[in-house]
Amino acid sequence: MADNTGNSGKARTRARKRIAAALAGVATLAVTSACSTTDTTAAPGSGSGSGPAPGGAAVVVDAPATTSSSAVYLGARNGGFAKAGVTVQAHNHTSSDSPLVGLLGNAYPIVWDNAADYLLAVQKKLAVAVVGLSDLGRPGQLDVLAKADSPIRSLRDLPGHSVAIPGTTSSCALTIPAQLRAAGLDPKSVKLVPVALPDEGSALQRGIVDAVCAPEPFLSTIRKTVRTRSVSDQFTGPLTDTLVGVYVTTTSYAEQHPDVIAAFRKALAAENTALNADPDALRKAVPTFTRVDASLAAGMKLPGFATNVTDTAPLQKLAELMQQAGMLTSTALPAGVMAADR
């Protein structure tokens, strides 16, 4: 029998390239030093099957090991998902590719994704749907910082200056223009410069940019290494509870496994509720599934977590922000934006 290993490998590579091409324009997920593997990590592809397992159907969820996906990492460990009828294994997403590449390539049945990236994929008419809402922006969690001796003291001082942002579809790319518009300022008067999160502090210190927009834990790290002042807290006022992340599946997987979707949602809602109720417990747990140390975690501002995980209102609000920023041509959500669970 001929050895087809090489041919199958080439076929997978070609398929991956086709998927990546379909996702052109969808920002890649920045992999940062906040990510780490844990004892809940599973091998790629091991969750694409549909066979039953003790505690319910087993699925591997590809998600970065950060506070955004706390529900999956902690729920997989404490048995919350198994109790609801689905055994979850968390796989740490460390690729520079969008998580949707692995999802559409059938490597994982469910992934955590930046909500803005998801909406861009929907605009491209990719067959993906939301399993459940993840994290929400809260005051103090995302801030624009300038050096302590900078003339930039408030939002009104930003025009004519440059601000480092994590990516072109990051929360910063949406909230900064929204705050400028609300203040009667022209968003185009501020230059937003994509800079990898681990490099933002250095870029600020060296004067490559005039200010940086960073989320936790990078926010706390920058404050420890560079003398800064807060210029504009991002998730405040009407931007409080802006949707940051979502758990996504393919429409075909949801149609074939509505029981898995329903069980995952039930557990996710319970985990998110518990995370909101005891933020100190989350701070203590953060070092156990990320590379954030205990001293940094103790002072971190944490995100909120959606308790109504199928609420489309946060997605609609995000779509409107994206259209205002020129990222979307329409704010209309498709009828099947939420994956079917029955």
Disulfide bonds with the S-S distance in Angstrom:
Cys172-Cys213 2.09
